[in-house]
Amino acid sequence: MRDRPTWRIPVGVLALLAALLTYGIVVAMLSTPIGRLPVLVQLPIYLVLGTIWLLPLRRFLIWMETGRFG
C-alpha cells in the first residue's frame, strides 16, 4: 500500500492512452491492405492484432504501481 501519491500513475495512464491511440491508428492504416485478403485470412490477423497489445500491459501496470518492470 502506498503512503503517498506517485507520479507514475497519471503519467502511466497518459502514456497508455497515447500508445493505444498510436497502435489503433497503425492497425487502422493496415485495414486497407488486410481488407483485400480473403476473410479466412483476415480473421487470424485481426485476432492477433486485437490481442497483441495486451502482451506489454502487465509489466506496464506493474511499473505504474511499483516502479519496477518485473
PyMOL Python script that loads the backbone (N, CA, C, O; Angstrom):
from pymol import cmd

cmd.read_pdbstr("""\
ATOM      1  N   MET A   1       0.830  -1.181   0.000  1.00  0.00           N
ATOM      2  CA  MET A   1       0.000   0.000   0.000  1.00  0.00           C
ATOM      3  C   MET A   1       0.877   1.249   0.000  1.00  0.00           C
ATOM      4  O   MET A   1       1.850   1.345   0.748  1.00  0.00           O
ATOM      5  N   ARG A   2       0.512   2.202  -0.855  1.00  0.00           N
ATOM      6  CA  ARG A   2       1.290   3.443  -0.958  1.00  0.00           C
ATOM      7  C   ARG A   2       0.979   4.377   0.203  1.00  0.00           C
ATOM      8  O   ARG A   2      -0.166   4.480   0.642  1.00  0.00           O
ATOM      9  N   ASP A   3       2.013   5.058   0.697  1.00  0.00           N
ATOM     10  CA  ASP A   3       1.816   6.057   1.746  1.00  0.00           C
ATOM     11  C   ASP A   3       1.470   7.423   1.159  1.00  0.00           C
ATOM     12  O   ASP A   3       0.768   8.222   1.778  1.00  0.00           O
ATOM     13  N   ARG A   4       1.977   7.673  -0.046  1.00  0.00           N
ATOM     14  CA  ARG A   4       1.718   8.962  -0.693  1.00  0.00           C
ATOM     15  C   ARG A   4       1.543   8.761  -2.187  1.00  0.00           C
ATOM     16  O   ARG A   4       1.979   7.748  -2.734  1.00  0.00           O
ATOM     17  N   PRO A   5       0.911   9.712  -2.848  1.00  0.00           N
ATOM     18  CA  PRO A   5       0.684   9.576  -4.295  1.00  0.00           C
ATOM     19  C   PRO A   5       1.993   9.499  -5.074  1.00  0.00           C
ATOM     20  O   PRO A   5       3.022  10.015  -4.638  1.00  0.00           O
ATOM     21  N   THR A   6       1.936   8.858  -6.211  1.00  0.00           N
ATOM     22  CA  THR A   6       3.106   8.728  -7.061  1.00  0.00           C
ATOM     23  C   THR A   6       2.819   9.327  -8.429  1.00  0.00           C
ATOM     24  O   THR A   6       1.676   9.307  -8.886  1.00  0.00           O
ATOM     25  N   TRP A   7       3.822   9.849  -9.074  1.00  0.00           N
ATOM     26  CA  TRP A   7       3.665  10.466 -10.397  1.00  0.00           C
ATOM     27  C   TRP A   7       3.475   9.426 -11.485  1.00  0.00           C
ATOM     28  O   TRP A   7       2.992   9.745 -12.572  1.00  0.00           O
ATOM     29  N   ARG A   8       3.855   8.170 -11.201  1.00  0.00           N
ATOM     30  CA  ARG A   8       3.817   7.133 -12.239  1.00  0.00           C
ATOM     31  C   ARG A   8       2.405   6.804 -12.713  1.00  0.00           C
ATOM     32  O   ARG A   8       2.214   6.454 -13.877  1.00  0.00           O
ATOM     33  N   ILE A   9       1.427   6.908 -11.840  1.00  0.00           N
ATOM     34  CA  ILE A   9       0.071   6.510 -12.241  1.00  0.00           C
ATOM     35  C   ILE A   9      -0.517   7.477 -13.264  1.00  0.00           C
ATOM     36  O   ILE A   9      -0.945   7.017 -14.323  1.00  0.00           O
ATOM     37  N   PRO A  10      -0.566   8.788 -13.016  1.00  0.00           N
ATOM     38  CA  PRO A  10      -1.114   9.664 -14.060  1.00  0.00           C
ATOM     39  C   PRO A  10      -0.274   9.671 -15.331  1.00  0.00           C
ATOM     40  O   PRO A  10      -0.822   9.715 -16.432  1.00  0.00           O
ATOM     41  N   VAL A  11       1.047   9.628 -15.193  1.00  0.00           N
ATOM     42  CA  VAL A  11       1.920   9.581 -16.369  1.00  0.00           C
ATOM     43  C   VAL A  11       1.718   8.258 -17.108  1.00  0.00           C
ATOM     44  O   VAL A  11       1.686   8.230 -18.338  1.00  0.00           O
ATOM     45  N   GLY A  12       1.584   7.178 -16.368  1.00  0.00           N
ATOM     46  CA  GLY A  12       1.368   5.873 -16.976  1.00  0.00           C
ATOM     47  C   GLY A  12       0.043   5.786 -17.719  1.00  0.00           C
ATOM     48  O   GLY A  12      -0.027   5.208 -18.804  1.00  0.00           O
ATOM     49  N   VAL A  13      -1.002   6.357 -17.142  1.00  0.00           N
ATOM     50  CA  VAL A  13      -2.307   6.348 -17.812  1.00  0.00           C
ATOM     51  C   VAL A  13      -2.237   7.156 -19.107  1.00  0.00           C
ATOM     52  O   VAL A  13      -2.754   6.720 -20.136  1.00  0.00           O
ATOM     53  N   LEU A  14      -1.607   8.320 -19.065  1.00  0.00           N
ATOM     54  CA  LEU A  14      -1.471   9.132 -20.280  1.00  0.00           C
ATOM     55  C   LEU A  14      -0.616   8.416 -21.332  1.00  0.00           C
ATOM     56  O   LEU A  14      -0.937   8.450 -22.520  1.00  0.00           O
ATOM     57  N   ALA A  15       0.460   7.775 -20.900  1.00  0.00           N
ATOM     58  CA  ALA A  15       1.309   7.040 -21.838  1.00  0.00           C
ATOM     59  C   ALA A  15       0.562   5.848 -22.422  1.00  0.00           C
ATOM     60  O   ALA A  15       0.702   5.549 -23.608  1.00  0.00           O
ATOM     61  N   LEU A  16      -0.224   5.171 -21.604  1.00  0.00           N
ATOM     62  CA  LEU A  16      -1.015   4.038 -22.088  1.00  0.00           C
ATOM     63  C   LEU A  16      -2.045   4.491 -23.117  1.00  0.00           C
ATOM     64  O   LEU A  16      -2.219   3.839 -24.147  1.00  0.00           O
ATOM     65  N   LEU A  17      -2.727   5.601 -22.849  1.00  0.00           N
ATOM     66  CA  LEU A  17      -3.692   6.130 -23.817  1.00  0.00           C
ATOM     67  C   LEU A  17      -3.013   6.525 -25.125  1.00  0.00           C
ATOM     68  O   LEU A  17      -3.535   6.258 -26.208  1.00  0.00           O
ATOM     69  N   ALA A  18      -1.847   7.163 -25.019  1.00  0.00           N
ATOM     70  CA  ALA A  18      -1.116   7.566 -26.230  1.00  0.00           C
ATOM     71  C   ALA A  18      -0.659   6.336 -27.019  1.00  0.00           C
ATOM     72  O   ALA A  18      -0.748   6.315 -28.247  1.00  0.00           O
ATOM     73  N   ALA A  19      -0.173   5.321 -26.318  1.00  0.00           N
ATOM     74  CA  ALA A  19       0.289   4.113 -27.002  1.00  0.00           C
ATOM     75  C   ALA A  19      -0.868   3.381 -27.671  1.00  0.00           C
ATOM     76  O   ALA A  19      -0.727   2.903 -28.796  1.00  0.00           O
ATOM     77  N   LEU A  20      -2.010   3.286 -26.992  1.00  0.00           N
ATOM     78  CA  LEU A  20      -3.169   2.619 -27.589  1.00  0.00           C
ATOM     79  C   LEU A  20      -3.721   3.397 -28.776  1.00  0.00           C
ATOM     80  O   LEU A  20      -4.151   2.802 -29.764  1.00  0.00           O
ATOM     81  N   LEU A  21      -3.711   4.716 -28.685  1.00  0.00           N
ATOM     82  CA  LEU A  21      -4.153   5.530 -29.817  1.00  0.00           C
ATOM     83  C   LEU A  21      -3.229   5.327 -31.015  1.00  0.00           C
ATOM     84  O   LEU A  21      -3.698   5.169 -32.142  1.00  0.00           O
ATOM     85  N   THR A  22      -1.930   5.331 -30.775  1.00  0.00           N
ATOM     86  CA  THR A  22      -0.959   5.100 -31.846  1.00  0.00           C
ATOM     87  C   THR A  22      -1.136   3.710 -32.446  1.00  0.00           C
ATOM     88  O   THR A  22      -1.133   3.551 -33.666  1.00  0.00           O
ATOM     89  N   TYR A  23      -1.288   2.715 -31.595  1.00  0.00           N
ATOM     90  CA  TYR A  23      -1.484   1.333 -32.073  1.00  0.00           C
ATOM     91  C   TYR A  23      -2.772   1.231 -32.885  1.00  0.00           C
ATOM     92  O   TYR A  23      -2.800   0.574 -33.926  1.00  0.00           O
ATOM     93  N   GLY A  24      -3.825   1.871 -32.420  1.00  0.00           N
ATOM     94  CA  GLY A  24      -5.085   1.857 -33.150  1.00  0.00           C
ATOM     95  C   GLY A  24      -4.981   2.504 -34.514  1.00  0.00           C
ATOM     96  O   GLY A  24      -5.573   2.023 -35.481  1.00  0.00           O
ATOM     97  N   ILE A  25      -4.234   3.590 -34.600  1.00  0.00           N
ATOM     98  CA  ILE A  25      -4.033   4.263 -35.884  1.00  0.00           C
ATOM     99  C   ILE A  25      -3.242   3.372 -36.839  1.00  0.00           C
ATOM    100  O   ILE A  25      -3.568   3.283 -38.022  1.00  0.00           O
ATOM    101  N   VAL A  26      -2.210   2.718 -36.330  1.00  0.00           N
ATOM    102  CA  VAL A  26      -1.408   1.817 -37.174  1.00  0.00           C
ATOM    103  C   VAL A  26      -2.267   0.663 -37.692  1.00  0.00           C
ATOM    104  O   VAL A  26      -2.198   0.321 -38.872  1.00  0.00           O
ATOM    105  N   VAL A  27      -3.075   0.063 -36.817  1.00  0.00           N
ATOM    106  CA  VAL A  27      -3.941  -1.036 -37.241  1.00  0.00           C
ATOM    107  C   VAL A  27      -4.976  -0.537 -38.245  1.00  0.00           C
ATOM    108  O   VAL A  27      -5.284  -1.234 -39.212  1.00  0.00           O
ATOM    109  N   ALA A  28      -5.512   0.653 -38.028  1.00  0.00           N
ATOM    110  CA  ALA A  28      -6.477   1.215 -38.974  1.00  0.00           C
ATOM    111  C   ALA A  28      -5.831   1.468 -40.330  1.00  0.00           C
ATOM    112  O   ALA A  28      -6.475   1.282 -41.363  1.00  0.00           O
ATOM    113  N   MET A  29      -4.572   1.889 -40.345  1.00  0.00           N
ATOM    114  CA  MET A  29      -3.876   2.110 -41.613  1.00  0.00           C
ATOM    115  C   MET A  29      -3.635   0.785 -42.330  1.00  0.00           C
ATOM    116  O   MET A  29      -3.575   0.745 -43.559  1.00  0.00           O
ATOM    117  N   LEU A  30      -3.497  -0.297 -41.568  1.00  0.00           N
ATOM    118  CA  LEU A  30      -3.302  -1.614 -42.170  1.00  0.00           C
ATOM    119  C   LEU A  30      -4.607  -2.239 -42.651  1.00  0.00           C
ATOM    120  O   LEU A  30      -4.581  -3.261 -43.336  1.00  0.00           O
ATOM    121  N   SER A  31      -5.741  -1.645 -42.307  1.00  0.00           N
ATOM    122  CA  SER A  31      -7.024  -2.270 -42.638  1.00  0.00           C
ATOM    123  C   SER A  31      -7.283  -2.342 -44.137  1.00  0.00           C
ATOM    124  O   SER A  31      -7.961  -3.262 -44.595  1.00  0.00           O
ATOM    125  N   THR A  32      -6.763  -1.396 -44.912  1.00  0.00           N
ATOM    126  CA  THR A  32      -6.981  -1.449 -46.368  1.00  0.00           C
ATOM    127  C   THR A  32      -6.258  -2.639 -46.993  1.00  0.00           C
ATOM    128  O   THR A  32      -6.898  -3.422 -47.695  1.00  0.00           O
ATOM    129  N   PRO A  33      -4.948  -2.815 -46.772  1.00  0.00           N
ATOM    130  CA  PRO A  33      -4.311  -3.996 -47.364  1.00  0.00           C
ATOM    131  C   PRO A  33      -4.832  -5.310 -46.781  1.00  0.00           C
ATOM    132  O   PRO A  33      -4.946  -6.305 -47.498  1.00  0.00           O
ATOM    133  N   ILE A  34      -5.147  -5.318 -45.489  1.00  0.00           N
ATOM    134  CA  ILE A  34      -5.682  -6.538 -44.890  1.00  0.00           C
ATOM    135  C   ILE A  34      -7.077  -6.817 -45.434  1.00  0.00           C
ATOM    136  O   ILE A  34      -7.448  -7.975 -45.628  1.00  0.00           O
ATOM    137  N   GLY A  35      -7.845  -5.774 -45.681  1.00  0.00           N
ATOM    138  CA  GLY A  35      -9.204  -5.929 -46.187  1.00  0.00           C
ATOM    139  C   GLY A  35      -9.281  -6.550 -47.572  1.00  0.00           C
ATOM    140  O   GLY A  35     -10.330  -7.065 -47.959  1.00  0.00           O
ATOM    141  N   ARG A  36      -8.196  -6.510 -48.317  1.00  0.00           N
ATOM    142  CA  ARG A  36      -8.159  -7.121 -49.650  1.00  0.00           C
ATOM    143  C   ARG A  36      -7.952  -8.633 -49.590  1.00  0.00           C
ATOM    144  O   ARG A  36      -8.145  -9.332 -50.585  1.00  0.00           O
ATOM    145  N   LEU A  37      -7.565  -9.125 -48.441  1.00  0.00           N
ATOM    146  CA  LEU A  37      -7.324 -10.561 -48.270  1.00  0.00           C
ATOM    147  C   LEU A  37      -8.643 -11.293 -48.062  1.00  0.00           C
ATOM    148  O   LEU A  37      -9.641 -10.677 -47.687  1.00  0.00           O
ATOM    149  N   PRO A  38      -8.658 -12.595 -48.300  1.00  0.00           N
ATOM    150  CA  PRO A  38      -9.869 -13.381 -48.015  1.00  0.00           C
ATOM    151  C   PRO A  38     -10.225 -13.319 -46.523  1.00  0.00           C
ATOM    152  O   PRO A  38      -9.352 -13.150 -45.672  1.00  0.00           O
ATOM    153  N   VAL A  39     -11.497 -13.456 -46.229  1.00  0.00           N
ATOM    154  CA  VAL A  39     -11.983 -13.324 -44.854  1.00  0.00           C
ATOM    155  C   VAL A  39     -11.311 -14.324 -43.916  1.00  0.00           C
ATOM    156  O   VAL A  39     -11.004 -13.985 -42.773  1.00  0.00           O
ATOM    157  N   LEU A  40     -11.082 -15.537 -44.379  1.00  0.00           N
ATOM    158  CA  LEU A  40     -10.457 -16.542 -43.515  1.00  0.00           C
ATOM    159  C   LEU A  40      -8.990 -16.233 -43.232  1.00  0.00           C
ATOM    160  O   LEU A  40      -8.421 -16.785 -42.290  1.00  0.00           O
ATOM    161  N   VAL A  41      -8.376 -15.378 -44.014  1.00  0.00           N
ATOM    162  CA  VAL A  41      -7.012 -14.920 -43.739  1.00  0.00           C
ATOM    163  C   VAL A  41      -7.066 -13.690 -42.836  1.00  0.00           C
ATOM    164  O   VAL A  41      -6.199 -13.508 -41.981  1.00  0.00           O
ATOM    165  N   GLN A  42      -8.078 -12.850 -43.021  1.00  0.00           N
ATOM    166  CA  GLN A  42      -8.232 -11.655 -42.192  1.00  0.00           C
ATOM    167  C   GLN A  42      -8.485 -12.014 -40.730  1.00  0.00           C
ATOM    168  O   GLN A  42      -7.969 -11.363 -39.822  1.00  0.00           O
ATOM    169  N   LEU A  43      -9.281 -13.054 -40.515  1.00  0.00           N
ATOM    170  CA  LEU A  43      -9.671 -13.421 -39.156  1.00  0.00           C
ATOM    171  C   LEU A  43      -8.483 -13.638 -38.222  1.00  0.00           C
ATOM    172  O   LEU A  43      -8.435 -13.010 -37.165  1.00  0.00           O
ATOM    173  N   PRO A  44      -7.517 -14.504 -38.565  1.00  0.00           N
ATOM    174  CA  PRO A  44      -6.395 -14.673 -37.625  1.00  0.00           C
ATOM    175  C   PRO A  44      -5.535 -13.409 -37.498  1.00  0.00           C
ATOM    176  O   PRO A  44      -4.969 -13.147 -36.436  1.00  0.00           O
ATOM    177  N   ILE A  45      -5.439 -12.632 -38.574  1.00  0.00           N
ATOM    178  CA  ILE A  45      -4.655 -11.396 -38.495  1.00  0.00           C
ATOM    179  C   ILE A  45      -5.274 -10.450 -37.483  1.00  0.00           C
ATOM    180  O   ILE A  45      -4.577  -9.913 -36.623  1.00  0.00           O
ATOM    181  N   TYR A  46      -6.595 -10.240 -37.583  1.00  0.00           N
ATOM    182  CA  TYR A  46      -7.255  -9.330 -36.644  1.00  0.00           C
ATOM    183  C   TYR A  46      -7.317  -9.897 -35.235  1.00  0.00           C
ATOM    184  O   TYR A  46      -7.313  -9.134 -34.269  1.00  0.00           O
ATOM    185  N   LEU A  47      -7.374 -11.220 -35.093  1.00  0.00           N
ATOM    186  CA  LEU A  47      -7.309 -11.809 -33.755  1.00  0.00           C
ATOM    187  C   LEU A  47      -5.957 -11.539 -33.101  1.00  0.00           C
ATOM    188  O   LEU A  47      -5.886 -11.204 -31.919  1.00  0.00           O
ATOM    189  N   VAL A  48      -4.892 -11.689 -33.878  1.00  0.00           N
ATOM    190  CA  VAL A  48      -3.555 -11.421 -33.351  1.00  0.00           C
ATOM    191  C   VAL A  48      -3.387  -9.929 -33.047  1.00  0.00           C
ATOM    192  O   VAL A  48      -2.909  -9.562 -31.974  1.00  0.00           O
ATOM    193  N   LEU A  49      -3.780  -9.072 -33.993  1.00  0.00           N
ATOM    194  CA  LEU A  49      -3.646  -7.621 -33.780  1.00  0.00           C
ATOM    195  C   LEU A  49      -4.532  -7.134 -32.634  1.00  0.00           C
ATOM    196  O   LEU A  49      -4.196  -6.168 -31.950  1.00  0.00           O
ATOM    197  N   GLY A  50      -5.657  -7.804 -32.432  1.00  0.00           N
ATOM    198  CA  GLY A  50      -6.555  -7.404 -31.359  1.00  0.00           C
ATOM    199  C   GLY A  50      -6.095  -7.822 -29.977  1.00  0.00           C
ATOM    200  O   GLY A  50      -6.548  -7.257 -28.982  1.00  0.00           O
ATOM    201  N   THR A  51      -5.204  -8.799 -29.894  1.00  0.00           N
ATOM    202  CA  THR A  51      -4.727  -9.258 -28.588  1.00  0.00           C
ATOM    203  C   THR A  51      -3.264  -8.940 -28.319  1.00  0.00           C
ATOM    204  O   THR A  51      -2.828  -9.020 -27.170  1.00  0.00           O
ATOM    205  N   ILE A  52      -2.505  -8.586 -29.324  1.00  0.00           N
ATOM    206  CA  ILE A  52      -1.065  -8.374 -29.142  1.00  0.00           C
ATOM    207  C   ILE A  52      -0.759  -7.187 -28.224  1.00  0.00           C
ATOM    208  O   ILE A  52       0.278  -7.165 -27.560  1.00  0.00           O
ATOM    209  N   TRP A  53      -1.650  -6.214 -28.188  1.00  0.00           N
ATOM    210  CA  TRP A  53      -1.404  -5.051 -27.336  1.00  0.00           C
ATOM    211  C   TRP A  53      -1.465  -5.415 -25.851  1.00  0.00           C
ATOM    212  O   TRP A  53      -0.994  -4.651 -25.009  1.00  0.00           O
ATOM    213  N   LEU A  54      -2.038  -6.565 -25.529  1.00  0.00           N
ATOM    214  CA  LEU A  54      -2.121  -6.991 -24.138  1.00  0.00           C
ATOM    215  C   LEU A  54      -0.786  -7.497 -23.582  1.00  0.00           C
ATOM    216  O   LEU A  54      -0.585  -7.509 -22.367  1.00  0.00           O
ATOM    217  N   LEU A  55       0.121  -7.914 -24.463  1.00  0.00           N
ATOM    218  CA  LEU A  55       1.374  -8.515 -24.008  1.00  0.00           C
ATOM    219  C   LEU A  55       2.192  -7.601 -23.087  1.00  0.00           C
ATOM    220  O   LEU A  55       2.617  -8.060 -22.027  1.00  0.00           O
ATOM    221  N   PRO A  56       2.432  -6.338 -23.437  1.00  0.00           N
ATOM    222  CA  PRO A  56       3.233  -5.496 -22.536  1.00  0.00           C
ATOM    223  C   PRO A  56       2.427  -4.870 -21.406  1.00  0.00           C
ATOM    224  O   PRO A  56       2.996  -4.202 -20.542  1.00  0.00           O
ATOM    225  N   LEU A  57       1.111  -5.073 -21.397  1.00  0.00           N
ATOM    226  CA  LEU A  57       0.258  -4.379 -20.436  1.00  0.00           C
ATOM    227  C   LEU A  57       0.553  -4.767 -18.993  1.00  0.00           C
ATOM    228  O   LEU A  57       0.569  -3.900 -18.119  1.00  0.00           O
ATOM    229  N   ARG A  58       0.787  -6.050 -18.722  1.00  0.00           N
ATOM    230  CA  ARG A  58       1.040  -6.492 -17.343  1.00  0.00           C
ATOM    231  C   ARG A  58       2.272  -5.821 -16.748  1.00  0.00           C
ATOM    232  O   ARG A  58       2.230  -5.298 -15.634  1.00  0.00           O
ATOM    233  N   ARG A  59       3.358  -5.841 -17.494  1.00  0.00           N
ATOM    234  CA  ARG A  59       4.594  -5.217 -16.982  1.00  0.00           C
ATOM    235  C   ARG A  59       4.427  -3.714 -16.822  1.00  0.00           C
ATOM    236  O   ARG A  59       4.964  -3.121 -15.886  1.00  0.00           O
ATOM    237  N   PHE A  60       3.682  -3.099 -17.735  1.00  0.00           N
ATOM    238  CA  PHE A  60       3.463  -1.656 -17.650  1.00  0.00           C
ATOM    239  C   PHE A  60       2.656  -1.312 -16.399  1.00  0.00           C
ATOM    240  O   PHE A  60       2.976  -0.348 -15.702  1.00  0.00           O
ATOM    241  N   LEU A  61       1.616  -2.090 -16.110  1.00  0.00           N
ATOM    242  CA  LEU A  61       0.816  -1.843 -14.907  1.00  0.00           C
ATOM    243  C   LEU A  61       1.619  -2.097 -13.636  1.00  0.00           C
ATOM    244  O   LEU A  61       1.435  -1.399 -12.639  1.00  0.00           O
ATOM    245  N   ILE A  62       2.500  -3.081 -13.661  1.00  0.00           N
ATOM    246  CA  ILE A  62       3.379  -3.324 -12.514  1.00  0.00           C
ATOM    247  C   ILE A  62       4.294  -2.128 -12.309  1.00  0.00           C
ATOM    248  O   ILE A  62       4.522  -1.713 -11.173  1.00  0.00           O
ATOM    249  N   TRP A  63       4.827  -1.563 -13.398  1.00  0.00           N
ATOM    250  CA  TRP A  63       5.681  -0.373 -13.281  1.00  0.00           C
ATOM    251  C   TRP A  63       4.904   0.785 -12.682  1.00  0.00           C
ATOM    252  O   TRP A  63       5.417   1.500 -11.821  1.00  0.00           O
ATOM    253  N   MET A  64       3.670   0.974 -13.133  1.00  0.00           N
ATOM    254  CA  MET A  64       2.870   2.083 -12.610  1.00  0.00           C
ATOM    255  C   MET A  64       2.661   1.950 -11.102  1.00  0.00           C
ATOM    256  O   MET A  64       2.632   2.953 -10.389  1.00  0.00           O
ATOM    257  N   GLU A  65       2.517   0.744 -10.626  1.00  0.00           N
ATOM    258  CA  GLU A  65       2.247   0.524  -9.206  1.00  0.00           C
ATOM    259  C   GLU A  65       3.518   0.488  -8.354  1.00  0.00           C
ATOM    260  O   GLU A  65       3.534   1.031  -7.249  1.00  0.00           O
ATOM    261  N   THR A  66       4.575  -0.141  -8.852  1.00  0.00           N
ATOM    262  CA  THR A  66       5.762  -0.369  -8.004  1.00  0.00           C
ATOM    263  C   THR A  66       7.000   0.420  -8.422  1.00  0.00           C
ATOM    264  O   THR A  66       7.876   0.673  -7.594  1.00  0.00           O
ATOM    265  N   GLY A  67       7.085   0.810  -9.685  1.00  0.00           N
ATOM    266  CA  GLY A  67       8.286   1.479 -10.169  1.00  0.00           C
ATOM    267  C   GLY A  67       9.299   0.530 -10.776  1.00  0.00           C
ATOM    268  O   GLY A  67      10.362   0.953 -11.232  1.00  0.00           O
ATOM    269  N   ARG A  68       8.965  -0.775 -10.783  1.00  0.00           N
ATOM    270  CA  ARG A  68       9.831  -1.787 -11.395  1.00  0.00           C
ATOM    271  C   ARG A  68       9.053  -2.467 -12.522  1.00  0.00           C
ATOM    272  O   ARG A  68       7.825  -2.526 -12.470  1.00  0.00           O
ATOM    273  N   PHE A  69       9.739  -2.976 -13.527  1.00  0.00           N
ATOM    274  CA  PHE A  69       9.089  -3.622 -14.645  1.00  0.00           C
ATOM    275  C   PHE A  69       8.916  -5.129 -14.444  1.00  0.00           C
ATOM    276  O   PHE A  69       8.420  -5.805 -15.346  1.00  0.00           O
ATOM    277  N   GLY A  70       9.298  -5.661 -13.319  1.00  0.00           N
ATOM    278  CA  GLY A  70       9.201  -7.105 -13.110  1.00  0.00           C
ATOM    279  C   GLY A  70       8.577  -7.477 -11.806  1.00  0.00           C
ATOM    280  O   GLY A  70       8.435  -8.662 -11.505  1.00  0.00           O
TER     281      GLY A  70
END
""", "prot")
cmd.dss("prot")
cmd.show_as("cartoon", "prot")
cmd.util.cbc("prot")
cmd.orient("prot")
